Amino acid sequence: MADPKIDGRLVYEVPEAGALLGLNKNASYKAAKRGDLPTIRIGKLIRVPKAALHALLNPGSAKGA
């Protein structure tokens, strides 16, 4: 079920991260704009850090928690 193309990277594109959450492309970008989806900017690119997305989904599994 895991996509090796995605799993080896440290960041997701916004629509990829949204798709993991069951969101379509537009909803993904709206969630990112609202701050519901953690993002970083690299120049003009918006990316979702894999670690931040997984920490958001599993808040009790963070180190030291």
Secondary structure, DSSP 8 states (H G I E B T S, - for coil): ---HHHHT-SEEEHHHHHHHTT--HHHHHHHHHHTSS--EEETTEEEEEHHHHHHHH-GGGSTT-
